[in-house]
Each structure stands twice: as C-alpha cells, then as structure tokens.
Amino acid sequence: MKSKFDKLYLGLMLGIIAPILTMIIVYFINFNAFGINELISYLVGKNVFTKLVSLCVIPNLLLFFIFIRLNYLYSARGVLMATILFAVFVFITKFAL
C-alpha cells in the first residue's frame, strides 16, 4: 500500500525547505548583527557563501536516509532532486561571483 507521504513533491518541498531553515538558524546563531544584504555581501567578500550553502544542505542527507528507511522512495527521490538543484546553484554561484 502506498503511503500518502510517499510523494515526489513532498520530498522536493522538504528538500528545499530544510537547507533554507538551516541557513536561517545559522544566521540567527552567528550573524544576527548583520542585515540579510550585508550578510550576503560579507560572505561573498570572504569567499565562503558557496561553502555555507553547501553545508546547509547536510540536513537533506538525514531526510534522504529517513525516507529510504521508511521505503518512501518517491519522497527520497524528491529530496535528491532538491539537493541536485542546490548543487547546480552552488556551481553557478561559485563561478559567477
């Protein structure tokens, strides 16, 4: 029987939301003295923006393995797609900035 949680769009949505939430948490813990635009300029100037974005994708690893363990393969596929989208974003940003 197919679960209502085994959906591609659910995995894609969670795979996009988890890194963004991680970035927000990192912002409030480490960089709350900066505004968002100042923070991005600072991170790009220090050449660590793409590294931070790459590290914020780590929660997708946990989501992926949870979905695999629960045999929600379509949701795991969605998380993998979101991770690939972040990788493309990092690749483009790395060579454009």
N, C-alpha and C positions, 0 to 999 in steps of 0.2 A: 504494500500500500504506500502510495506516495504521500509524503508529508506536505502540509501547507507551507512549511518553512524551506522546502527544497525548491527554491525558485532562483533563476539566474539574476533577476533584477534585485532580489533581496541581497544576494551576495555582492553584487556590484554596488548597491547603495551603501551597505555596511563597509565595504572595502574602500569607499571614498570618504565616508564619514569618520572612520576610525583614525586615519592619519591627520585629518583636519582637527579632530578633538585632541589628538596628541600634540599638535602644533600649538593649540590654544593653551593646553596645560603647561607646555614648556615656556610659552610666552609669559603666563602668569607667575611661574616659579622663578624664571631667570631674568626676564626682560620687561617687567611691568613699568619701569621708569620711562621706557620709550613708547612713542606712538607707533601705530602699525607701519606707516610710511617710513618713519625714522628707523624702525627696526629692520625693515627690508633693505633700506639703503645701507645701514650699518653691516648687515650680514653679507650683502653683495660686495661691499667695500673690503671686508675681511676675507672674502672668498670662501665663505662657509655656508652660504644659503643652500646650495645644492646638497651639501653634506647633511645639513639639518633636515631637509625634506626627505632625503634617503633614510635617515634614521627614524623619522616619524612614520615610515611605512612598516616598521617592525611589528606593530600590533596586527597587521594583516596576516603575518605568519601564524599567530595564535588563532585568529579566526579561521584561517585555511585548515589548520590541523583539527580544530574542533569540528568543522563541517565534514572533513574526511572521516573522522572518528564516528560521527553520527550517521555516516553514509548519506549525507546531503551533497551529492556530487555536483548538482547544478549550482547550488549556493557556493560551493568551493570554487567552481569554475568562474563565477561572478567575482569572487574575491581576487582570483588570479588575474582576471581581466582588469580590475581596478589597479592592481599592483603594476601590471604592464603599462597602463595609462600613466601612472606616476613615474615609471621608469622612462617613458618617452618624454614626459615633461622635464624630468631632471636632465636627460640627454640634450634636449633642445636648449634648456636654460643654461646648461654648463657651457655650451659652445656659442651661445648668443650673447652672454654677458661678459 
